């Protein structure tokens, strides 16, 4: 199978195939049909008279619908093919595929169409090396149906494939024997149902065809509504407009409905993270507030619903802690992995409070702030209590689950991501710098909410005092005067972890940085050790652990860069912010399509092209959201009471940018910017 995967997504399901539309097991790529962390199809391979088919073209009609045109034979005689096949695939509750066979010759064609079908019911957590499972397979030619069933105790999943055309069904698939007249065609509709026992299914009063039509029409209307409600971008740089449109579409695709919740929330992204991650969802919502604010209230309510309420070492749960991950697969069901749910993240809890406050600033929705008063206060209390195990005022993390838990409970969550400039890992509990910025910001925002919405000025005063003390302490203990930047982290005994990282941008975004030190940070972030030419690296090149293909030791993340650029603008470093934004937009414009999750940190002059990493997902919610946040940063948009303020600083070469109908408490407003000039203008309607 080619590593060039084609995807269709809708809600809780997605399919990944090769460019011919086939799905088959390959340890290098996670192909198949998936829903709620289970692979329901591991083999879906079409042949014609025993030959595999080859792609002529593909038309991606929508994120939930695509069309493959394929022919038998080798590339040398595509042009002479007497038969071609169209595979029209969509996700609409289940997977629907219409196979159309076209006879282009002057003679009737006697053909055998074979579809090989199998399911390994693999858990996405083990997708590279699925464990052995023995599904029960029932072949029923009379009903034109193949049923594959897997059950492990209370965990039960089924895949049911049904054909509208007459077919011979066996244990390994379906065989169609057909005669197609000259210039004629034949087709069948195949419906794949993914059945999760115990979950609600389709309405039995509605026929499958009517159900499919209703769902597809609903998805088309939903996508149109989503795009209509978002601001409209116009500009002289058409590639920027195309990238913006793609990001909006990807964000629409990457919404799903948890089994226990009635509103759609952002998932992480394809292919590894098609489930709820607290960090990814919160960051995505923060990035997209000026564009798709409707994501935020659903995400906040969902995370409040599953907020930690007890001490549970297996799941790293503590009272007030905000979710890290929620999975529904077999390994989660039997706690082979502690992901149903898992709380191993130290940054999600302050980010929850930050998002709640920022959402109200944009939307004016004080009712939500009052509704979530208790979860927000629990989150703030967690920062001070469980999040500060040494009592030194710093937010730290230490996994309770030391067997299967996540060691680094921050966004740099790979095992060796938190090291000093010589590669030494600090002891636990670890206090990384960006956590202190998030905690500082959350306390200030919590104080505003307490004073303005919760009627508790004493609590507000306490939070403000704690924030001021944290800022003073941080600027004393984390600052490295000999290096002119803040330490990456502190060890338990207060020793600085002296690595230079992109965390500096997160600190500026949070506002914890002393103004007189911001210039030095801006110089580091835009200098050659951190800035690759495409974006800011996670880890600077002049340190021993640096690795351009190391996810958190030198690679470049759009989501990270969005916070860096916003932080630079917060402190008035507009040229440096524009440099970061322009590099990131160059990545998207060069690669085309969806924003990648991460690229290698090679210097731009060396590769001349953004190098994607094999583990990188695409599309990813917080990467697509990053492009929107970078656009908002270029335009300098921020809410101020009932007004939208615009202070544009657009990179050279972008010309004029117009963002129309920005939603907020002001109704709708327009924002404008042009390169080469400072623009302070918005128009409210």
Beta strands, then each sheet from edge to edge (+ up, - down):
strand 1: 6-10
strand 2: 13-17
strand 3: 32-35
strand 4: 38-41
strand 5: 43-48
strand 6: 51-62
strand 7: 65-72
strand 8: 83-91
strand 9: 95-103
strand 10: 109-118
strand 11: 136-140
strand 12: 145-152
strand 13: 155-163
strand 14: 168-170
strand 15: 173-180
strand 16: 185-196
strand 17: 232-235
strand 18: 255-257
strand 19: 264-266
strand 20: 276-277
strand 21: 325-326
strand 22: 431-432
strand 23: 479-480
strand 24: 485-486
strand 25: 489-490
strand 26: 496-497
strand 27: 638-640
strand 28: 643-645
strand 29: 648-649
strand 30: 656-664
strand 31: 667-674
strand 32: 678-679
strand 33: 682-684
sheet 1: 1+ 2- 3+ 4-
sheet 2: 11+ 12- 13+ 16- 9+ 8- 7+ 6- 5+ 10- 15+ 14-
sheet 3: 17+ 30- 31+ 33-
sheet 4: 18+ 19-
sheet 5: 20+ 21-
sheet 6: 22+ 25- 26+
sheet 7: 23+ 24-
sheet 8: 27+ 28-
sheet 9: 29+ 32-
end
